Amino acid sequence: MVSQRVYWSLLIGIYLVLATLHYIALEPTSLYRQVIYGIVLITIMPLSYVTLQTILSIHYGKTGTKYDRVAFPDLPKVAVILGIYNDFTPHHFRETMINNPGFDYFLLSDSDLKHTETEQAFCHQYNVHHIHRENRRGKKAGAINDWAKTHLSGYSYFAPLDKDSVLGKDNIKQMLEYAESPSNRVYGAFQSKIKSLSGASVFSNLRSTIANLYLGQYPRNDARSLGEAIYWGHNALVRSEAFLGVGGQDENHLNEDISFTMRMRVAGWKVAYLTDVQSYEEQPGDLPSEIERLSRWMRGSYESSVLALLNVKRIGYGTCWLIALSGLLYFSAVLLCILLTLTAVNTVFSLGQLSTTQLSRVAVVILLVHTVGILYLGPIIPMKKNTRMVKVLGLLLLNTVISIPSMLRALLVTAKFVVSRKAPWSPTRNENVHRSFPESFIFALPEFVFGLFLLYSFSFGGVSTLLQFLLWIASFMVAPVAIYFSSRSSDNYFKKLLYE
């Protein structure tokens, strides 16, 4: 078991080592070099975190989190709620109901009237309570609060879902066995381990495979070391007493789940992360949907990170770090994009007496490690005897090429957030939109133009410089192709490659 003291000592030690190595490489004596080094100091914070996760994943192996658990003859009353807005997918909800019988199910609809007839027909067929609001005050948080005012008093717990959530066999009963243990009274929410399902598109399958490589281990490592976890707003069990004790959901915060986590911590409640309760969700079906989701998450994460830092003493250092880390990861992607741009400009103008070789060495190392190196080595090292490793590494590289263009969108989203200071809520995503190539090219025009800029700039450094940055140049320039093919149906070979 790694203690909190060991966790923080390792994290700080790794950061200082990386900071020193980059200081030696950059020699930040001029103002320009100091700016570059300042960017590096921020980007290596999440890099230090994922390096720590590598160590923790090796240390913990395949062991899970440990909480007391009790068996009981009579199930407490639990409501399962799903909030939707023109995006109801019946097969997900139906699967959850089949896997978890004996509970009350509610469909909280903010949908337009043209969608409600289908929703009502489903609810009538499967004995689900359908609640439709005439207004969308507070969005998802408002829908849950309105439901709670009328119905929560009759339930000891409730289980919120997302549109693509699927709870596994007896997941609710399993979470109740933890929640009902007297030793777990301090926990206001019990978060299940979420696994990504295979999807109908190549992109969805790829992202699911990548997510499953590391998302199950990082939260496990943090929960075991720090004793802290994050409530993700779905595929969880929430104690009604905790919900009412903090005054419900925050309707003014884009990430109502993260806000709820912070408010619970202030009130003395914690979140348990249950590694042996496995539920499911799907990944976006195409790259534009991923970019839309990224934009929404980034805006909400920036808000949450600032709020967490302002209330660090009230919520604790562990919870503050886990919440602020998400905003830091997104902001790091923005800074990496800026660093890449500065490297390209330096190639043309030789700013700050910093050679292209020096700067490219720093940029390439940071970008590669962030994208395909340590970020994924955490879960891979314990799997070193896996015969699929070469295939997995190939998929990681493919994922990198596809995902890099989202860095530019991250920069644009951040700029909008800084200017407007608002984070508009966008609840739906249009998955598997089969765009023509001209439509894909128009959508990815910013990425393509940025790729041309990189190609032009790095050409001043000669063939060697172009080769060093070829991955990044190619990724931006082939973004239209990635979008064109990303939502295409996944063939049997690709599914076999991923899941056999």
C-alpha positions in Angstrom: 0.0 0.0 0.0 1.4 3.4 -1.0 0.7 6.1 1.6 -0.2 9.7 0.8 3.2 10.8 1.9 4.9 8.4 -0.6 2.5 9.5 -3.3 3.3 13.2 -2.9 7.0 12.6 -2.5 7.2 10.5 -5.7 5.2 13.1 -7.6 7.3 16.0 -6.5 10.5 14.1 -7.0 9.6 13.1 -10.6 8.7 16.7 -11.4 12.0 18.1 -10.0 14.0 15.6 -12.1 12.1 16.4 -15.3 12.4 20.2 -14.6 16.1 19.9 -14.0 16.7 17.8 -17.2 14.8 20.4 -19.3 16.7 23.2 -17.6 19.9 21.7 -18.7 18.7 21.1 -22.2 17.3 24.7 -22.7 19.7 26.8 -20.7 17.0 29.5 -20.2 19.3 32.6 -20.0 17.4 34.8 -22.5 13.8 36.0 -22.2 12.7 33.8 -25.1 14.3 30.7 -23.6 12.6 31.6 -20.2 9.2 31.7 -21.9 9.8 28.3 -23.4 11.0 26.9 -20.1 7.9 28.3 -18.4 5.7 26.4 -20.8 7.7 23.3 -20.2 7.4 23.6 -16.4 3.6 23.5 -16.8 3.4 20.7 -19.3 5.6 18.4 -17.2 3.1 18.6 -14.3 0.7 16.1 -16.0 3.8 14.3 -17.4 5.0 13.8 -13.8 1.5 12.4 -12.9 1.4 9.8 -15.7 5.0 8.8 -14.8 3.9 8.3 -11.2 1.0 6.2 -12.5 3.4 4.0 -14.3 5.1 3.3 -11.0 1.8 2.8 -9.1 0.4 0.4 -11.8 3.5 -1.8 -11.5 3.3 -1.7 -7.7 -0.4 -2.5 -7.4 -0.5 -4.9 -10.4 -4.1 -6.1 -10.8 -5.3 -5.6 -7.3 -8.4 -3.4 -6.8 -9.7 -1.1 -4.2 -10.8 -2.5 -0.8 -14.0 -1.4 1.1 -16.1 -3.3 3.6 -19.1 -5.1 2.1 -22.2 -6.6 3.6 -25.0 -8.9 2.4 -28.6 -8.1 3.3 -31.9 -9.8 2.7 -34.0 -6.8 1.7 -32.9 -4.3 -0.9 -33.3 -0.6 0.0 -35.3 1.5 -2.4 -33.3 2.8 -5.3 -34.3 5.0 -8.2 -32.4 4.8 -11.5 -32.6 8.1 -13.4 -31.6 9.0 -16.9 -31.7 12.6 -18.1 -32.0 13.1 -21.9 -32.2 15.9 -24.4 -33.2 14.6 -27.9 -30.7 11.8 -27.6 -32.5 8.8 -26.1 -31.0 5.5 -27.0 -33.5 2.8 -25.8 -31.1 -0.2 -26.1 -28.7 1.1 -23.5 -31.5 1.8 -21.0 -33.2 -1.5 -21.7 -30.0 -3.4 -21.1 -29.5 -1.7 -17.7 -33.1 -2.6 -16.7 -32.6 -6.3 -17.7 -29.4 -6.5 -15.7 -30.8 -4.8 -12.6 -34.5 -5.8 -12.0 -36.5 -4.8 -9.0 -35.8 -1.0 -9.0 -37.7 2.0 -10.1 -36.7 3.7 -13.4 -37.2 7.3 -14.4 -36.7 9.0 -17.7 -36.1 12.7 -17.2 -36.8 14.3 -20.5 -35.9 17.8 -21.6 -36.5 16.8 -25.2 -38.4 18.6 -27.9 -42.0 17.5 -28.3 -41.2 15.7 -31.6 -39.1 13.2 -29.6 -41.4 12.6 -26.6 -43.8 10.3 -28.3 -41.1 7.7 -28.8 -39.9 8.2 -25.3 -43.4 7.7 -23.8 -44.0 4.6 -25.9 -40.8 3.0 -24.5 -41.8 4.0 -20.9 -45.3 2.6 -21.3 -43.9 -0.7 -22.6 -41.3 -1.1 -19.9 -43.1 0.5 -16.9 -40.7 3.4 -16.7 -41.7 6.8 -15.2 -41.6 9.5 -17.9 -41.1 13.1 -16.6 -41.0 15.8 -19.2 -40.2 19.4 -18.4 -41.5 22.3 -20.3 -38.4 24.3 -19.7 -34.7 23.3 -19.5 -33.8 25.3 -16.4 -30.4 24.2 -15.1 -30.0 21.7 -17.9 -29.1 18.2 -16.5 -28.5 19.4 -13.0 -31.9 21.2 -13.0 -33.6 18.1 -14.3 -32.2 16.0 -11.4 -33.0 18.7 -8.8 -36.6 18.9 -10.1 -37.0 15.2 -9.9 -35.5 15.1 -6.4 -37.9 17.7 -5.0 -40.8 15.4 -5.9 -39.5 11.9 -5.7 -36.2 11.6 -3.7 -37.8 11.4 -0.3 -39.1 7.9 -1.2 -35.6 6.5 -1.9 -32.5 5.8 0.1 -30.3 6.0 -3.0 -30.5 6.9 -6.6 -28.3 5.8 -9.6 -27.8 8.4 -12.4 -27.1 7.3 -15.9 -25.8 8.9 -19.1 -27.5 8.3 -22.5 -24.8 5.6 -23.4 -24.6 4.1 -19.9 -25.1 0.4 -19.3 -25.0 -1.0 -15.8 -23.8 -4.6 -15.7 -25.4 -7.6 -14.1 -26.5 -6.7 -10.5 -24.4 -3.6 -10.5 -26.9 -1.8 -8.3 -27.1 -4.6 -5.8 -23.3 -4.8 -5.7 -22.9 -1.1 -5.0 -25.6 -1.3 -2.3 -23.6 -4.0 -0.5 -20.8 -1.4 -0.1 -23.2 1.5 0.7 -25.0 -0.4 3.4 -21.8 -1.3 5.3 -21.6 0.7 8.5 -17.9 1.4 7.9 -18.7 3.1 4.6 -21.1 5.7 6.1 -18.6 8.4 5.2 -19.1 7.8 1.5 -21.8 9.8 -0.2 -21.3 8.3 -3.7 -20.1 5.0 -4.9 -18.5 5.2 -8.3 -18.3 2.0 -10.4 -15.4 1.2 -12.7 -16.5 2.1 -16.3 -15.4 0.1 -19.3 -15.8 1.4 -22.8 -17.9 -0.8 -25.1 -17.0 -1.5 -28.7 -18.9 0.7 -31.1 -20.2 0.7 -34.6 -17.3 2.7 -36.1 -13.6 2.4 -36.5 -13.0 5.5 -34.4 -15.3 4.3 -31.6 -13.6 1.0 -31.4 -10.1 2.6 -31.4 -11.0 5.1 -28.6 -12.6 2.4 -26.5 -9.5 0.2 -26.7 -7.2 3.1 -25.7 -9.5 4.2 -22.9 -9.7 0.7 -21.4 -5.9 0.5 -21.3 -5.5 3.2 -18.7 -8.7 4.7 -17.3 -9.4 1.7 -15.1 -6.0 1.9 -13.4 -5.4 5.6 -12.8 -8.5 6.1 -10.6 -7.7 2.8 -8.9 -4.2 4.0 -8.1 -5.4 7.4 -6.8 -8.1 5.8 -4.6 -5.7 3.3 -3.1 -2.9 5.9 -2.5 -4.8 9.1 -1.7 -8.1 7.6 -0.4 -9.9 10.0 -2.8 -12.0 9.5 -5.9 -14.1 11.6 -8.2 -17.8 11.2 -8.8 -18.3 11.1 -12.6 -22.0 11.8 -12.6 -23.1 8.5 -14.0 -22.8 4.7 -13.5 -22.7 5.4 -9.7 -24.9 5.1 -6.6 -25.6 8.3 -4.7 -26.7 8.4 -1.1 -29.9 10.5 -0.8 -28.8 11.8 2.5 -25.6 13.2 1.0 -27.5 14.7 -2.0 -30.0 16.5 0.2 -27.3 17.5 2.7 -25.3 19.5 0.1 -28.5 21.0 -1.5 -28.6 19.0 -4.6 -26.8 19.7 -7.9 -25.2 23.0 -8.8 -27.2 24.3 -11.7 -24.7 27.1 -12.5 -21.7 24.8 -13.0 -21.1 23.0 -16.4 -19.5 20.0 -14.7 -22.2 19.4 -12.1 -20.7 16.0 -11.2 -17.3 17.6 -10.2 -19.1 20.4 -8.4 -21.1 17.8 -6.5 -17.9 16.0 -5.5 -16.4 19.2 -4.1 -19.5 20.1 -2.2 -19.7 16.7 -0.7 -16.1 16.9 0.5 -16.9 20.3 2.1 -19.8 18.6 3.9 -17.6 15.7 5.1 -18.7 13.1 2.5 -16.2 11.2 0.3 -16.5 9.2 -2.9 -15.7 5.4 -3.1 -14.2 4.0 -6.3 -15.4 0.3 -6.7 -13.0 -1.5 -9.0 -15.0 -4.8 -8.8 -18.3 -3.2 -10.0 -17.9 -2.9 -13.7 -20.3 -0.9 -15.8 -20.1 0.3 -19.4 -20.4 3.3 -21.7 -19.6 4.1 -25.4 -17.1 6.4 -26.9 -18.0 9.0 -29.5 -18.6 7.6 -33.0 -16.4 9.9 -35.0 -13.7 12.5 -34.6 -16.0 15.6 -34.8 -18.0 14.2 -31.9 -14.9 13.6 -29.9 -13.8 17.2 -30.6 -17.3 18.5 -29.5 -17.0 16.4 -26.3 -13.5 17.6 -25.7 -14.7 21.2 -26.0 -17.5 20.7 -23.4 -15.2 18.9 -21.0 -12.4 21.5 -21.4 -14.7 24.4 -20.5 -16.2 22.6 -17.5 -12.7 21.4 -16.4 -11.4 25.0 -16.4 -14.2 26.1 -14.2 -13.8 23.1 -11.9 -10.0 23.5 -11.6 -10.3 27.2 -10.7 -13.0 26.4 -8.1 -11.0 23.6 -6.6 -7.8 25.7 -6.2 -9.8 28.4 -4.5 -11.3 25.9 -2.0 -8.3 23.6 -1.6 -8.4 23.8 2.2 -12.1 23.0 2.3 -12.0 20.0 0.0 -8.5 18.7 0.8 -5.3 18.5 -1.2 -6.1 15.1 -2.7 -9.5 16.0 -4.1 -8.1 19.4 -5.3 -5.3 17.7 -7.1 -7.5 15.2 -8.9 -10.0 17.8 -10.0 -7.4 20.4 -11.0 -5.5 17.8 -12.9 -8.2 17.5 -15.6 -8.0 21.2 -16.3 -4.2 21.0 -16.2 -4.2 18.2 -18.8 -6.3 20.2 -21.2 -4.3 23.3 -20.6 -1.1 21.3 -21.2 -2.4 20.3 -24.6 -2.9 24.0 -25.4 0.6 24.8 -24.3 2.0 22.0 -26.3 0.3 23.4 -29.4 1.8 26.8 -28.5 5.2 25.2 -28.0 4.9 23.5 -31.4 4.1 26.9 -33.0 7.0 28.6 -31.3 9.3 25.9 -32.4 8.1 26.4 -36.0 8.6 30.2 -35.7 12.0 29.7 -34.2 13.0 27.5 -37.1 12.4 30.5 -39.5 13.6 33.4 -37.4 16.1 31.8 -34.8 14.5 33.7 -31.9 16.3 33.9 -28.6 19.6 32.4 -29.9 18.0 29.0 -29.3 18.9 26.5 -32.0 16.2 24.5 -33.7 18.0 21.4 -32.6 17.7 22.3 -28.9 14.1 23.4 -29.1 13.0 20.5 -31.3 14.6 18.1 -28.9 12.6 19.5 -26.1 9.4 19.7 -28.1 9.6 16.3 -29.6 10.4 14.5 -26.3 7.6 16.2 -24.5 5.0 15.7 -27.2 5.9 12.1 -27.9 6.0 11.2 -24.2 2.6 12.9 -23.6 1.0 11.3 -26.5 2.3 7.8 -27.0 4.9 7.2 -24.2 4.4 7.2 -20.5 0.7 8.2 -20.8 0.0 4.6 -21.9 3.0 2.8 -20.5 1.4 2.7 -17.0 -1.1 0.0 -17.9 1.1 -1.6 -20.6 4.1 -2.5 -18.5 2.1 -4.9 -16.2 0.9 -6.5 -19.5 4.4 -7.1 -20.9 3.7 -10.8 -21.4 0.6 -10.1 -23.5 1.1 -11.4 -27.0 -1.0 -8.6 -28.4 1.5 -5.9 -27.3 2.8 -5.1 -30.8 -0.8 -4.7 -32.0 -1.6 -2.5 -29.1 1.4 -0.3 -29.6 0.4 0.0 -33.3 -3.1 1.1 -32.2 -1.6 3.6 -29.8 0.4 5.2 -32.7 -2.8 5.2 -34.8 -4.7 6.9 -32.0 -1.9 9.5 -31.7 -2.1 10.4 -35.4 -5.9 10.8 -35.1 -5.9 12.6 -31.8 -3.2 15.2 -32.3 -5.4 17.6 -34.4 -7.7 18.0 -31.4 -4.8 20.0 -29.8 -5.6 22.9 -32.1 -9.3 22.8 -31.1 -8.2 22.8 -27.5 -6.3 26.0 -28.1 -9.4 27.6 -29.8 -11.7 26.5 -26.9 -9.4 27.9 -24.3 -9.2 31.2 -26.2 -13.0 31.4 -26.3 -13.2 30.6 -22.5 -10.7 33.3 -21.7 -12.6 35.9 -23.7 -16.2 35.0 -22.8 -15.6 33.5 -19.4 -18.6 31.2 -20.1 -18.9 27.5 -20.7 -22.1 26.8 -22.7 -23.6 23.4 -22.2 -23.9 21.2 -25.3 -25.6 18.0 -24.3 -25.9 16.0 -27.5 -23.4 14.7 -30.0 -24.1 13.7 -33.6 -22.4 10.4 -33.9 -21.4 8.6 -37.0 -22.2 11.4 -39.4 -21.0 10.2 -42.7 -19.5 13.3 -44.2 -18.4 13.5 -47.8 -14.7 14.3 -48.2 -15.4 18.0 -49.1 -17.5 18.3 -45.9 -14.7 16.6 -43.9 -12.1 19.0 -45.5 -14.2 22.1 -44.6 -14.6 20.9 -41.0 -10.9 20.2 -40.6 -9.7 23.3 -42.5 -8.1 24.9 -39.4 -6.1 21.7 -38.8 -5.1 21.4 -42.4 -3.9 25.0 -42.6 -2.0 24.6 -39.4 -0.3 21.5 -40.9 0.7 23.6 -43.9 2.2 26.2 -41.6 4.2 23.6 -39.8 5.4 22.1 -43.1 6.5 25.5 -44.4 8.2 26.6 -41.2 10.1 23.4 -40.5 11.3 23.2 -44.1 13.7 26.0 -43.2 15.5 23.6 -40.9 16.2 21.1 -43.6 15.3 17.5 -44.0 16.4 16.5 -40.5 14.0 19.0 -38.9 11.2 17.9 -41.1 11.7 14.3 -40.1 11.7 15.2 -36.4 8.3 16.8 -36.7 6.8 14.6 -39.5 4.4 12.9 -37.1 2.8 16.3 -36.1 2.8 17.7 -39.6 1.2 14.6 -41.0 -1.4 14.4 -38.2 -2.7 17.9 -38.8 -2.6 17.6 -42.6 -4.5 14.3 -42.7 -7.2 15.5 -40.3 -9.7 15.7 -43.2 -9.0 12.1 -44.1 -9.3 11.0 -40.4 -12.7 12.7 -40.2 -13.8 11.2 -43.5 -13.0 7.6 -42.4 -13.5 7.9 -38.6 -17.3 7.3 -38.6 -17.2 4.4 -41.1 -18.4 1.1 -39.9 -15.9 -1.1 -38.1 -15.1 -4.2 -40.1 -14.8 -7.7 -38.5 -11.0 -7.7 -38.8 -10.7 -4.5 -36.8 -13.0 -5.8 -34.1 -11.0 -9.1 -34.0 -7.8 -7.2 -33.7 -9.1 -5.3 -30.8 -11.1 -7.7 -28.7 -9.9 -11.3 -29.3 
